[in-house]
Amino acid sequence: MNSDSTRIRGRRESPSNPSSKIELKKSIKTPIYKREWGSLSSIERIIRVRALETLRLVKSGHPLYPSSKSVGVDARTVKRALGPYLYKKKGRWKARKTDRISRSMTIYEGGQVRGVIINDSNMAHLIGKYFNSVKQLLESGDLTLLHAYRDVVIVDSKDKKHRLETDLEKIKLIELGREQEYGGEIYEY
């Protein structure tokens, strides 16, 4: 090899042949809070779910460090996983009111349990309220609890629309199947 040329990744670079130059790209990994649920590894999904649980606790007024410890994840990991949705104000960690972090949740639709990927905390909050109403409905039998959800449309990350189940008999069948299957979490891993 003459002194004018060097080898980069098996190809010869020569000052006389500029078209042979190879551009080296820096590998920059997208922060976890910006990535879609489907692109996360199983460990990253668990971290995200725990970070979101920590975010919920911080929103309700609990300090960051005890909150992260209670869900089993380090506070530094939570800060990386939540990015700008967690910030410090006057020496205390605060949480933004809403976020655009992708998460997988379970809904009842068409007499079945379905997994949907939601891209914002408002939809996740609505699904959580729905399941609280379902729980109260099953305990009390008060059908008016689900009237508010008759016309509610959940929009997933692919802009597909989903209608929440409001039929008591179908909900009872779903609940019976879920209890027998695994106990019923609304977040999916």
N, C-alpha and C positions, 0 to 999 in steps of 0.2 A: 504494500500500500504506500502510495507516495505521501509526502508530508502535507500536501494541500487538501487531502480528503480525510474524512473520518467516517466511522461506521456508527449509524444510529439505528437500532432495532433491525439489524440485518440488511439495511440499505445503505448505499454509498451516497454521501453528500459531497458535492463538489462545488467549489466557488465558480467554476466555469459553466455549471449547469444548474441555474436557480430553480428550475422546475422539479428537481429531485429533492428539494428541501422538504423535510417533514415537520409539521407543526406539532409540538407537544402540547396537549391540552391538560389543564389542571383538572383533576377529578374533584369536583365540589359536590358534596352530598347535600341534597335538599333537607332542611331541618324537618324533624319528625312531625312537628305541628302543621306543616304545610302539605304533608304527603297524604294521599288517599288511603283509606282503610285497606283496600285490596292490595296495595303495594307494600304493606308492612309485614315483617316477619312475625311469627307467633309471639316471640318475646317482646317485640315492639308493640304488638297489640295489647299484651298484658300491661306493659308500661303505660300505654295510652289510657286504658280503662282506669288504672289506678291513679294516674295523673288527673284525669277528669273527675274522679271521686274526690281527690284532694282539692281540686278547683271548686267543687260544690261546697266542700267544708269551709274553704277560705271565703267564699261568697256569703256563707251564713255567719261569718264573724270569727271563726276559729283561726288561730295562728298557723302559719305555714308549716313550721317544723314538727309540731305535735300531730298535725293533720296528716302530713306525709308519712310519718312514722306509724300512725294508726292504720294506714292502708298498706303498709309494708313496702314502701319505696323511699329512696333517699331524696331529700329536698332538692339537691342539685339536679337529679334526674328529672324531677317534676318541673323545675325551671326550664330545662332544655326541651322537655316534651310539650310545654305550654307556650313557650316563646313570649310574645308581647301580650298575651292574655293574662299574664301574671306580672305585676309591676310593684315597685316599692314606692310608698308615699309616706312621708314623715316617719321613716324608720320601720314601717310595718308593710308587710306584703298584702297587696290587694288584688282582687280579680276583676276583670272587665265584666260588665253585665252580660254581654253576649259574646259568642265566639263562632268561628267558622271552621272548627276542627271536625274532621270526618269521624264518624263513629257508627258502629253496627248496633242496631236495636231490633227487638222483636215486636211485632204488632199482631193483632187479630184482624184478619180480613177475609171475608167470604167464607166464614166457618172454619178457617185454618190459621195455624201459626205461621207467620212469614217473617223472614229476616230482611231488613231493609238497611241500607247505608244512608245515614242522614248527614248532611253537611253543615248543620247549624244548631246551636243550642236552643233556639226557640222551638224548633220541631221536636227536639229531644225532650224539652220541658212539657210540651203538649202531650207527647206519648206517655210521659211519666204521670201527668195529671189523669189521663185516660185510664191507666192501670190502677191508680188510686180509686177512681170512680168505679171501676170493675170490681175491685176488692170490696168496696162499700156496698155495691149492688148485691154481690153474692152473700154478704153478711145480713143485709136488711131486706133484700127483695124489692127495693124501691126503684122502679123502672125510670123514674124521672131523672135519675143521676146520669143516664146516658143520653138524654135528649139533646144535650149541648153538643154531642159528638156525631149526630146524624148526618150533618152536611160538612163535616170536617174532612179536608183532603190533606193527606201527608204527601209531600213531594220529596222523593229520594234524590240521591246524588246524580242519577241519570235522568232527572226530570220526569220520572214515571210517577203517576198519581196513584195513591192508595186511599181507600175509604176504610175507616175503622169499623169493626163489627159492633153493632148495637143490639142484635137479637139475643135475648136472654137465654133461650134454649141452646143456641149455637155456642154462646160463651160458656155455658155450663158443660157442654160436651168437650170443648177445648180445654177447660180447666181440669176436668176429670182426666183427660189424656195426659196433660202436662204433669199433674201430680204423680201419676203412675210412672211417667217417663223419667223425670229428673228433678222435680221440685220448683222449677219456674223462675229463672232470672230473665229480666227484660234486656240486659246487655248481653251481647254475644261476643265470644272470644275468637 
